[in-house]
Structures are given as C-alpha cells and as structure tokens.
C-alpha cells in the first residue's frame, strides 16, 4: 500500500480517537473515511467554483452576443470588434481606411484580438485581370485592333462585373462607343467602281456617327478611373476610315477632297478631349496645378480645349491662377479660350468670383465702353462667355447681371456669323435662368418690366408695363455700339423666343405659378397655329410643366391633358378620315400634336431623372416605339397611344427628331441602370442604315448620349432633380439638334456636356469585411414621405443605385446571410455626399458598405439560391462518428480529399474557427483519443451552426478541466494540495 501524506489537521483526530481507547485499525479506518469525505467536499467546492466561472463567462458571452445583433450607433470601434462586428468598426474608421487605400486592414487589426494580426488583406481584381479577348466583341476578331486604346479599357472591374453579372452588356457598350478602330463595311469580294462610290457613301454615314461617339463615351466613363500625376493623359483616336472584312480587312480611307478635314473633325476632337477628361474621377485632394500645365501642348488644339472644359466640369480648374489663365488666353486660340471660360465658370459656379467675372465680361463686346475699339470676337466665344456669366452667378439673382443678360437675349451679337445669333440668344436666356434659378417673382424685386420684356421676346401680346418697357429697350440700345442693335424697331421672335422661354422656365422652376404658366399658352385655334413655330410649342410645353412641377404625372392621361381639345379632335378625326383635311392646315395640326407630345415626354424625363421609375419608363418606351413604327415597322407590341399615319402629314426629319428626343428622355429616367430593354432599343436606333432612317450627326449624337446616360459612369452615377441639375439637363436636352459636326447655329455643342453638373455618385457596393471582396447583399431602402407619395420600402441587391438624398431615409442590410445593419439618414435637400468632406461625413464611406457574413452561410456569388448552406450538415455527419471508427473515418476522408478546415472556411471567415478546424484536421488526426476528437467535432459544428465562435474556448476549457479531474480521480491522485491549482484553474477559465 502506497504511503499517503496525511494533512496535519487529521493528526488531531487520530490522537483524540486513540486517547478514547479506539483500536488502531478502527482509528485509521475512521480517519480514512473522514479524509475521503473532506476530499469529496473539496472536490465539490472546486467544481462549484469552476461552474461559477463558466457561468459568469457564459453570461458575459451571452450579453456580448445580444449586443452583436444591433449594437448602439455611438460605440467606439474597439467595442464593435469586441462583440464581433468588424463591419461596424470598419465603417467607424472609414475615413482612416480611405487614407490608406481600399482593403487595408492595418487600422482594424491594431484593435483586434491577437489571432487576427497575421491575416493579410485580399486583393480586389482589376480590369487588368480580364483577358482582352473576353472584353472585345466577336465582331472585331482581327488581332490588329485588340490592343487599341479606346478610352474604355479600364471600365471592366470586379464591381462592374458583379453589377452586370456574366452578360456582355458592357462589352457591347464598349463596342458601340469605340471610335479608335476602323468600322466594318460590308461589300462584295470583287468591288467595282460603283461599289467604291457606295463604300464612300457608307463611310460618310459612319463618319457622322463616329464623330458623335465621344458624347456617349464621356458619359459612360464618367469618373471611373484615376491617373498618375507623373504621366501625361492619353487620348483615344478618332478613326474615320473603314475596313473590308470580305477583303482581309483592307483599310478604306474617307475621301475628304470635297470637304474640309479640319472643319469636319475639329469639334469631334474637342468632344474627344472632353470625354478623356471626364473619365478622371475627382481627386480627394486638389489636382496639381503643375500636372495641368504639364499636359498643355506646345501648340493649342481642339483636344486640349475639350480637356480644359472637362477639368472645369470636375472643378479641377480651381487650382489655376489668373496668370495661368492669361497664358491660355494669350495663345489667341478661340476654342481653347472657349473651353477655358466655360471650365473656369463651372469650377467657380455660384461664387461670383470677381477676376473670372471680369474675364467673362471682357468677351462680351456689348459691355465694352463706347470708347473702346471694337473687338471682332466669334459668336461662339461670346455665347460661351455669356453662359459662363450665368454659371458664375448661379442662384444669386444679381440685379445688374440679370439686366445685362436680359438685354443680351434681344441684342444682335457682334460676331462674324449672324447665323449663330439664335444660339447666342439661347445662351443668354439660359444664363439669365441660371442667375435667378428657382427664385420666381422674388428674383425681380422692383424691376417688374423684366417679365414683360421676356414675354415680348416670346411674342406674347400681353404687356402690362409698356411705358417702362419702351424706356428700358431704348436705354439698352443706347448702351450698345452701332453693330449691336435689334432688327429695326421690331423684335425677331424667331431668334429671341427660345432663350426667353428657357429663362422663364428656369426662373420659375418648381414655383407652381399659375399666372406665368397661363401666359405661356399653347395655340388652341387653327388661326393661332399658323403663327407659332411647332418647335416653340414644344419649348412652351416643357417650360409650363417645369413651372407646374408637382403636376407632372407619368401617364397617358396626363400627356393627353397637355394637348388642346382643338388639336386633339382634329388629329384623331383626320387619322380616322372622319373629316376633310382641306378645311384647315392638317400639317400644322399634326406638327403641333407631335411637338406637344414630345415636350410632355421631355418634361417627364426631367421630373423623374435618375429615378428609374417604372411607370415613366414604360410610358416613354411606348411612345418611342410608336414613333419608330411610324417610320419603319418593328416587331414590338405596345398599346396604341398615337394616331396612325403621322408620316403622311409630318416630314420624316421632324419624326426622327421627336423619336430621338423621347429616347434621350427615356435614358435620363433610367440613368445608370443599364436596363436591357432600353439598351436594345438604343442599339437598334444606332444600327439603322440610311435606308431605315435619317443618319445625321445630331441624331447620332442623341443616341450616343442616350447610351452613355443609360450606363452613366459605368453604372455608378445617376442624375439628381435639384434646381441646378434640372437646369443643366434642360440645356443638355435642348430640342434643337445639330445637323453636322460644326453646326452651332442654334445651340453651342459644348453646352451638351453640362449634364455633368446633374450627376451624383449614388452607387453603393457591399464589401465583406473579412475578405475585402465585393459581394452581393440584399438591401431594404426606405424612401421618406413626400407630397407626391407615402413612405415606401423596396428591396434591391448590391451593387445598386440609391435614391436621392432628399428622399432617402433608411438603408438596412437584410437577409439571413449577413449581420443586420441600419443606416439612418435625415432627408435633406442637399447634393450627394462628397468623399473626404469633414463637415458633412459620408455615411456610405464613398459608396462602400462593409458587411459581415454569418457563420454557416455562403456568399450569394457562391450559393445564389441557398442550397449549399445545407452542406454544414455534411460536416456533422462526417465528423459525428463513433470513437472506434473515428480514425478510420478520418483516413477515409483524407483519401477522398475531405478536409474539415476547407469545409469550415466555406461557411465562415472567422480565423479562430478556421485555425481550430485545421488543428483538428492535421495535428490531431493521428491521436488515439477518439472521444476528444468527437467532442471537438461536435463543438465545432455547434459553434458554426449557431454562429457562436466565442463559445469554442469555453467548451474546450470545460472539457479539459473535467477530463483532468477524472483522470486524477481514477488513479487516486489529487492535485488539491498544490496551492497554485485554484489560481491556475481560474486563469484557464478566464
């Protein structure tokens, strides 16, 4: 028998029993029983203490788990990490993460638990990872053209591929907007002389389209890439040549002997420079002034002039000094000066910068003193200067500026091209609208004659202050020089009406003024229709509805209410041949009818810009298809909403114009969505030949812009409906399209790029905080209640576009696979958040929303329908085997390439679970303790299925304590005499 040590306090009981006369054997037996009882009591005490520590730890973990579901918003980042919400901790440190770059986990790991410190961030795939052969369309199979830089090679990223799935939408957009490769011409194998003439005709038609492609490419690639400030900006080429696939891709050049090459391609190069500059995303810091100067060519050209305008639209020209501007002006290159003036005014929009104001007024000859020698400035330059004044004084209602611009609407420009006078009047009217944007009657103050003057420009017969009006006209005539006067004593309404209508529309934008809307009346008699141009009727419809903003409805009934009863009855009666068309002018009726319908569609497009409203989309799509059916029948079934036989009374050019304006309005509504139905329609319009429809520069420009708007910023941007945005979109959508690349008579082509003012980066992308990869995730978006509709909720899947800030209330991460997250927003009539703005922090972290995946669930990319998450049961079935066959099962699993750690990593990114599974799989597979392996498997399954990874340590500690006590009890050795045992037990439990 092994001699055991007896505690000293038992010696007293042994001496007492012997003194009482008890035998030795009985004394030792009683003492042994007493010793056993004391040991059992001590063991129970220690077990009780162990259970107490475990219960306390369990309660704390339970409390942390409760907080994990919906922790408060005001916690610091370490507190979120403590409860396992690294997504909220990352969002809390969003500004710090953006300083170090996307996917950098340095700030997060500095406050994380030690087992996360060895993890490395996951690199997000970029456009360079996409093979070129997969990007190009099958149409361009020749390897010679695959390496051509077309300005869109950077658009293919992991985010855009996640947005549009595996379809070839972006590939097709890139093909449609590419101008850097020769276009394919289909001809016979053995061409004749007549075939060569046909080739030149086709090349001429394609050249009209190619020169218009930069409009759409600029919108498509808007703010989608960054440039190295140590490298020069690369411009894609504009190739007007063609290739013959039937003749081994032989190149055919466009014969420009009868046309001026510079006149044909100069404005195309300008728009190409704008498109190249627009693709640069706004920098978090200001663009370096030296880099802008570094990109300035030795000789001024149209491309750099467009680049200056693009920099201005992105507000990069704020870094230029007046000395830099003077260097550009001293080059005496008109188009460079035009781009500089518009760019500086846009960069300093609404600031009334005095130095830039002087520069702009210097290019308006009518404001020069009479003693100043008369300067011969091109009308285009004057139009740009006048528009720049409006942008610089936007929303200020500056009285003197308004008076000057009002006079410029009716004043003859001093330029060398009198045919561009209407464009100058439109620029002056638009500028006046910008200065008093949305101010209504408050913008005029004591100058009541302003309204009468504007309505006189329109041709209205109602003049309420004729005495003061005549005095104002006389004073303005005397202030100008002799070359800047009106046409005799009469106002040329054909020139002044468009600018005056736009000015009224912008001044009273959303004012709901019945009086002003009534004065913008639509002719309702056959006699009045003879004296109003149909395109002015369209402008009046647009202006009336912009004033009565709240009444615009996306319905056929609302469009019908815009048509006067006389016109409506006459049109439908003649279409049904119910009356004789010789009684009145049928052409005037039908012209007014289609212009009213088109104007109403444009108003709907402006009202629901960027909203992706389903009713507006269906309505505009139906009208587009009906106009298209009047020109050529297409196999698209839509309800009959227009009278038949429009082509009998309306010329084809007018129908084509209305068709493309409605299609452009449709793309404004669906901006950034990339909707397939709309995209198919636009692709069909672009691919029509001259036999199927008129193919001119203006119509191709509209289609190019529409495609760019539909995929605005690669699907990351959309349009706003603020006053500034609506004004910019109205100028972009001005319903007079150019007839050729150099046509600026009615509207300066550079103004078509002002849509950038209306854009907002409203895309949100969810990123897994554990892997750093973009993932799909359902979001529930709450739109606040407005005067038009009640508070509504809808669901969308990221990456997606959010509504405007003025109506956005809540964004909630929903679904069973990711931890919930609620972002509360106060609806405000403000522009979208700017990245890096400390005064107004962005709750979406620059469009990135970090989320955390729950344990036991796969991502939506790996498991779209949720069936793979059931594989977690397979781990339970594989690992839940009897101890006698555990080693056999593990060996069988190893032969079948089954690894527990791989299965765990499929459903969880928690490093503690992955490390424990790897330890079970590799380190313990050769051990003979099958019970412990079974226990670990059960615990691992329990922690994964119930998403309780923090309980793993508690389970293992409890098992270790119980097993140690059991082993000591079996051999009769108790470690209770060690004074360090209780403290070691407490440390282990903690």
Phi, psi and omega in degrees: 000133182287132179287124181254147177284133182255131178300151184297328182289345177278341178297326179297318179292326178292317178296321181294319180293320179294323179294337178274358176092013180283144181294161182298315183297320180291321179299311181296327179291317180293319179296322180294319177297318179296321179295320179296319180297319179294322178296317179297318179297320180292323178296317178298322179297316179293320177297321178297317178296320179297315179297326178296315178297320179295320179295318179298316178298320179296318179298319180295318178294324177296320178295317177296324180292323176295321178289338182293330183294311181212078180288158179297161183279342188260016178285152172284167183299318179299329179293323177293322177296323181298323182268006177083024178247071179295337178294317179290326178295321179293320177295327178295326180258030185301317181295323180290325179293322181292335178289330182262353178107162183289133176084006180275123185258015185299314183293325181286317183288340179293339179244012183266172178289158189301327186290352179265354188289337183272354184287147179246144179293150180272135181278132179277130179299146180244183182295334181292341180280349183271124180298142182296326181295335179275341182277317183284151180282159182294345180295324182262077184273346182288130182292344181296327187262004183281334183264009182285134177279116182251006179082004182231010183292341183271358189284342184270099178237174179297328181289315180292323177292325176291325182292315186254011175067216184256010178283174185255033182298308182294326176299319180291321177298318179297321179293319183291329185258008181277128178243007186263002179234146177299142182276146182281135179242127181269114179223177178283165181291321180250091184287150175248183179296321179292327177293326178293321175295322178294322177298318179294323177294318177294320178297323179295317177295319178292328178295325175300321180284318183297319181291344178265352184294328180302334177301309181289324180295323177297321178287323182294320183259020184301121174052049182248358182209163174245159179239152175282130182287000176258003181236152177281152180283135182261133180253131175292153182276159172246107184259119179264000180279169178233167177229152184249099180299330180287346181237046177056043177057040175295141184271136177238122180270148178285130180277108181253026181294329180270357181227156179278125181294317182294319180292330182282322188254356186295309180290332174296321176294325177298311180293329176295322175294322177297316181297320180293324179283329182289337182287347178281124179288147176301131182285151173295321172259168180292145175296141184291134178298323180293329180290322176297318178291329179295327180275359179285126182286163178292325176243134181297145179213170183292326182296315179290329175298317175294325178296322178297319178296319179297318177298322178294321179295331175270006177064031177276340185283003175296338183278347180285144175265170178295332176294319177297318179297321179295324179297321177293317182294327182291347177287343177056041174252114190300315184289325175296318176298320179299311179296323179293316181296312179295320180295316179295318180295322180289322178295326180254035185298128177079007183264341184056043181301121187295319182293318179291325177299317178296320180297319181290316181294333178297332181266016173245095187301333182294343180264003177284146174300154183296335180280349181283136177301141183291131180259137177268095179251137179299149180299324179299320180293321177294321178297318179295321179295319180295316178296323177298323177298316178298318179293321182293325182256026185302129176071005184275337185054040180294121190296312183295319179297320178296319179296319179296314182292326176297320177291329181290336179298318183262004182264141178285131182288153180267021182280181183272355183233103181287343179290342180267016183292324179296321177297324178293320178294321177295320178296318179295318178295320177296320179296319177298320177296322178295319183296320181251036188299118176067012182276342178065214181293338179294341182287339187265330180062236182277352184272074182289341182287348179302313181298314180298323179294318178296318180290332174291323174299326179287330183108016179288144181271353183266112178233120187263342183227061187296322182298309180291330180294314180296323179294322179292320179296317180296319179295321180290325179293323181288333182286338180268169178274179189291336180276002185232076180228170181276167182287092182065218178266356182256152177269131177280094185296329179298336180266318188272337187299313182301315180296320180292321180295317179295321179299315179295320181298320182280324180295319181257029180298125179060022182277345181056038182272110178293325183295311181293319180296324179292326179286338172272060188283156176259133179305127182242012176232158180295329180291316181293332180295338181285344189244007177235126178295140182299324180290334173289329175297319177298316180296322179294320178298316179298314182296316180301317184282332173292328176288313178267061189301317187290346184267356179290127180228138180278070182216156178294324180297321180293319177296322177295329179290343179281343184270125176301149185298325180298315180291319182296313181295317182296318182293312183289331178290318180289327178293332177264006180056039179275338181228165180276127183284354179282348182289332180208176184282102181292324181297320179297321179296310183291323177299315178296322182297308185289330177289325176294315179298316180295317177299321178294322178294321177295320178298321177296319178299321178288321182294320184251033180298127177071007184271341185056035180295127184294319180295317179295321180295314180296321182293310181293325177296319180296316179294323178297316180294323180292318176297323179293323178294331178291333180270311177210134184293133175237151184274061176233122183269118176224158178298148180284115182234355180233151176292153181275158175077033179294329183292343178287334185245344183240138179292156185293327179298320178293318178297319178297318179299312180295321179301313184285331176292321178291321177297322178293321176295323177299317179292332176294319178295318184264026185302131176079357184274329183065032184299136187291319182299314178294321181295321178297320178297315181293323178294324177293318179296323180291326185274001180292143176270175181295336178286335182266344182180164179292128180246093175233175188296317183297317180292321177294326176296320179296317179294319179298314177298320181297317178296319178296320178295321182297327177244046187301123181062032183067024182089014182255345184241162174210179183261149175262166176242027173290170182299316179297320181294316180296320178297316180294320179292324178297319178291324178292321183267016183310124192281043169227103185271147180290155178267343180207173182299336182252014183276110176234024187293315185260341184197127180292127185297332179298335179291343181292346180268001182288355176300339180301330179298330185271356185275151177219136178279082187261013178282141174237134181237128177272137182233131176292121185291337181278325183254338184078013182259143174292138185223160171284146176199134177285138177239143172252116184255131178252124178258129185292159179289137176232183179286349181261333183205161180280172177295130185228155175239144173213157182250145177214162181246130180287151359286138184212171178259137179266160176292177179294158181294333183290341181239353182282126183246308182220149170227122185235132174283118183239181183100157184276354189263342183234151179293138184294152180207131183240126177248111180267133183228139174271116180301124180223145178277068181229160175293166180298153183299142176262140180293130178085006179278112183283332180287333180225079186297144182278118179289346181257011172055047179070030180090008180244122179245114183276132181229162181236128181280140177285150178291138179095001181237145175266162175289161182290338176289318180280331185221079186298322186255000173087012181278333183288340178295342176288349178294345176298335175290331180296322178297320179295319181289324180290318185273339182273075181236156178300154183296331182291334183247014183293315180296322177297319180295319180294321178294319177296322179293322180294325179290331180266018177060029177269130179228129180295323182293326176292321178293320179294317180294340177291324186254353182208143174255010180291122185294330180293319179293318180295317180295318180294320179295321178295322178295318178296322187284319188259313189279330188252004185287339180266357180282152183270353182280088181289330180298318181293323177294319176298318180297315180298320179296317179296317180295319180297317177295320180297314181293327180282315184292328180257006177054053178233064183294337181288341179282352182299316181294323180294316180298314182294319179296316180295318180296319181296318180295312182296316180296322179295316178297321182293321179295319179291325178292325182293325181262000177078015178255128182243127180273023187283344181281347177284121182293341181272353184295313179299318180293323177295323178296319179295319179296318180297319179292325180292000000 
